[in-house]
Amino acid sequence: MDFKQTVTCAATSTLLSVATCAVVWFLWLKQPALVTFDMKGTTNALIRQIAKLDLTDEQRQALITRFDQSVTTATAEYAASHGAAIMVSPAVVTGLPDATPEIQGRLAELMKAGSAK
């Protein structure tokens, strides 16, 4: 192999390595998007709704437990489907999109499904 072929082979190898690293970076290692969720407002709304209901302590505890599980599920589903990390609204001053309506919609579906059991 002469010098010209060696240089061509080395340049091709370098370009392929750089291209492979770029593909890995953009497809697998990219940072998730950041969004906010108003957890406090959502929880306060539940507390107001529970206060209006005539429930026993056991029923109230079961509803809170279902809410907790539903919030965990709804936020995990949102994060997975959108490739996002979710931050609570008070932790962010400005500049991030608000995912509260979407998460609350899914949360309502989960809560309704849980009450049908």
HELIX and SHEET records of a PDB file:
HELIX    1   1 PHE A    3  TRP A   28  1                                  26    
HELIX    2   2 MET A   39  LYS A   52  1                                  14    
HELIX    3   3 ASP A   57  HIS A   82  1                                  26    
HELIX    4   4 SER A   89  ALA A   91  5                                   3    
HELIX    5   5 THR A  100  SER A  115  1                                  16    
SHEET    1   A 2 ALA A  33  PHE A  37  0                                        
SHEET    2   A 2 ALA A  84  VAL A  88  1                                        
END                                                                             
